Amino acid sequence: MTPKKIEEMFERFKKANPDPRSDLQFNSPYELLVAVMLSAQATDISVNKATEKLYPVANTPESIIALGVEGLKSYVKTINLYPTKSKNIIRMSEILLEKHDGDVPADREALEALPGVGRKTANVVLNTAFNQMTMAVDTHIFRVSNRTGLAPGKNVLEVEKGLVKVIPPKYMMNAHHWLLLHGRYVCKAKNFQCENCLINDLCGYPDKTTAAR
């Protein structure tokens, strides 16, 4: 995709959704971190259903630790991989208290050192909670980047580096959410909706379901 098309693509996203937000519900960096950890291989809807019951009871490192692994499991048992996620969240909370005074660090290295926190989760937290211009690549963004020709890559790291390189800096703060929402609701893995696509005429995908609007 040419720089001119990329500029137009993100300008359209901005016009359609000037202030994009995550579908995950949270009120603090810690709540966001827990929600993103729970969201791996799970839907945001399932995570929100769990956290809307969990967070009124426990939404700080201290209160989550007080629940214990078994107590936490009872709130998140509807989420995929909940036994492992519960253990990681408890240990992550302990480390926040031990090394960071209970605060979520605004630093990639420190975040990735936490149990259950990989590069994607760290990027989401840095971008959404701390307004850093990072690019978290999930399955939706990976698909959109390759399908449209925006930033093709064989793996998520290649795509991440490609997106950081080609997206104009003025759009980077919101680019993650624009691309994720586009992939989740329009440019789906199956039954993708080219007829409802804002960027149909810019997209390089050869097998569109309809002509550009």
C-alpha positions in Angstrom: 0.0 0.0 0.0 1.4 3.4 -1.0 2.0 6.1 1.6 -0.8 8.2 0.0 -3.2 5.3 0.4 -2.1 4.8 4.0 -2.6 8.4 4.8 -6.1 8.3 3.3 -6.9 5.0 5.1 -6.1 6.4 8.6 -7.8 9.7 7.8 -11.0 7.8 7.1 -10.7 5.8 10.2 -10.1 9.0 12.2 -13.1 10.7 10.6 -15.4 7.7 11.3 -14.2 7.2 14.9 -12.2 10.1 16.3 -11.7 8.7 19.7 -11.5 4.8 19.5 -11.7 2.8 22.7 -10.9 -0.7 23.7 -13.9 -3.0 24.1 -12.4 -4.2 27.4 -13.9 -2.5 30.4 -11.4 -1.0 32.9 -10.9 2.0 35.2 -7.2 1.8 36.0 -4.0 0.5 34.5 -4.1 -2.5 36.9 -7.7 -3.4 35.8 -6.6 -3.0 32.1 -3.6 -5.3 32.7 -5.7 -8.0 34.3 -8.3 -7.7 31.6 -5.7 -8.0 28.8 -4.1 -11.0 30.5 -7.5 -12.7 30.6 -8.3 -11.8 27.0 -5.7 -14.1 25.5 -7.5 -16.7 23.4 -10.8 -15.3 24.8 -13.3 -12.8 23.6 -13.6 -9.3 25.2 -17.2 -10.0 25.8 -16.4 -13.0 28.0 -13.7 -11.0 29.8 -16.1 -8.1 30.5 -18.7 -10.5 31.9 -16.2 -11.9 34.3 -14.6 -8.6 35.4 -17.9 -6.8 36.0 -18.4 -9.2 38.9 -14.7 -9.4 39.9 -13.7 -5.7 40.0 -16.4 -4.6 42.5 -14.9 -7.2 44.8 -11.2 -7.1 43.9 -9.5 -4.6 41.6 -6.1 -3.9 43.2 -3.0 -6.2 43.6 -3.7 -6.5 47.3 -7.4 -7.4 46.9 -6.7 -9.9 44.1 -4.0 -11.6 46.2 -6.4 -11.8 49.1 -8.8 -13.8 46.9 -6.1 -16.4 46.3 -5.8 -18.5 43.2 -8.9 -20.6 43.9 -11.0 -17.5 44.8 -9.9 -15.8 41.6 -10.8 -18.9 39.6 -14.4 -18.7 40.8 -14.7 -15.3 39.0 -12.9 -16.2 35.8 -13.8 -19.9 35.3 -15.9 -19.1 32.1 -12.7 -17.8 30.4 -10.4 -20.0 28.3 -7.2 -21.2 30.2 -8.5 -19.7 33.5 -6.4 -21.9 35.8 -3.1 -20.7 34.3 -4.3 -17.2 34.0 -5.4 -17.1 37.6 -2.0 -18.3 38.8 -0.3 -15.7 36.6 -2.5 -12.8 37.8 -1.9 -13.7 41.4 1.9 -13.9 40.9 1.9 -10.7 38.7 0.1 -8.9 41.5 2.7 -10.1 44.1 5.5 -8.8 41.9 3.8 -5.5 41.5 3.8 -5.1 45.3 7.3 -6.5 45.7 9.0 -4.4 43.0 6.8 -1.6 41.8 4.9 -0.4 45.0 1.7 -1.9 43.6 1.8 0.2 40.4 1.7 -1.1 36.9 5.1 0.0 35.3 5.0 2.1 32.2 8.0 0.3 30.9 8.2 -2.5 28.4 11.0 -4.5 30.0 9.3 -4.4 33.4 5.9 -5.4 32.0 7.3 -8.3 30.0 9.1 -9.6 33.1 5.7 -10.2 34.7 4.2 -13.7 34.6 1.7 -14.1 31.7 2.6 -10.8 30.1 4.1 -11.0 26.6 4.9 -8.4 24.0 1.4 -7.9 22.8 -0.1 -7.4 26.3 2.7 -5.0 27.1 2.0 -3.0 24.0 -1.7 -2.8 24.8 -1.0 -1.5 28.3 1.7 1.0 27.2 -0.6 2.4 24.5 -3.9 2.4 26.2 -3.0 3.1 29.8 0.2 5.2 29.3 -0.4 6.8 25.9 2.8 5.4 24.3 2.9 5.0 20.6 3.2 1.2 20.6 1.5 -1.3 18.2 0.0 -4.4 19.6 -0.6 -7.0 16.9 -3.4 -9.5 17.6 -5.0 -11.9 15.1 -7.3 -9.2 13.8 -4.5 -6.7 13.2 -2.3 -9.4 11.7 -5.1 -10.3 9.2 -6.0 -6.7 8.3 -2.3 -5.8 7.7 -1.7 -8.8 5.4 -5.0 -8.8 3.6 -5.0 -5.1 2.8 -1.3 -4.9 2.0 -0.8 -2.3 4.7 2.1 -4.1 6.4 2.5 -7.7 5.2 4.5 -10.1 7.4 5.0 -13.7 8.2 4.6 -13.3 11.9 3.3 -10.8 14.4 6.7 -9.2 15.1 7.3 -8.6 11.3 3.8 -7.0 11.1 4.4 -4.9 14.2 7.6 -3.5 12.9 6.1 -2.9 9.5 3.1 -1.0 10.9 5.4 1.2 13.1 7.4 2.0 10.0 4.5 2.8 7.6 1.9 4.4 9.8 2.3 8.2 10.0 3.2 9.2 13.6 0.1 11.4 13.9 -2.1 8.3 13.7 0.0 5.9 15.8 -1.7 6.6 19.1 -5.0 5.3 17.9 -3.9 3.0 15.1 -4.1 -0.2 17.2 -7.7 0.4 18.1 -8.7 1.4 14.6 -7.2 -1.7 13.0 -8.4 -4.0 15.7 -12.0 -2.8 15.5 -11.9 -2.9 11.7 -10.7 -6.5 11.8 -13.2 -7.5 14.5 -16.3 -6.0 12.9 -15.7 -5.6 9.2 -12.6 -7.3 7.9 -13.4 -10.6 9.6 -11.6 -13.9 9.1 -14.8 -15.3 7.5 -17.8 -13.4 6.1 -15.8 -10.3 5.7 -17.9 -7.3 4.8 -16.3 -5.5 1.9 -19.6 -3.8 1.1 -19.4 -2.0 4.5 -15.7 -1.3 4.3 -14.5 2.3 4.6 -11.2 1.5 2.8 -12.5 -0.9 0.1 -11.0 1.2 -2.7 -7.6 1.4 -1.0 -7.3 -2.3 -0.1 -5.1 -4.5 -2.1 -7.0 -7.7 -1.4 -7.8 -9.5 -4.7 -10.8 -11.5 -3.6 -13.2 -8.8 -2.3 -16.8 -9.7 -1.8 -18.1 -6.6 -3.6 -16.9 -3.7 -5.6 -15.8 -0.5 -3.8 -18.6 1.6 -2.4 
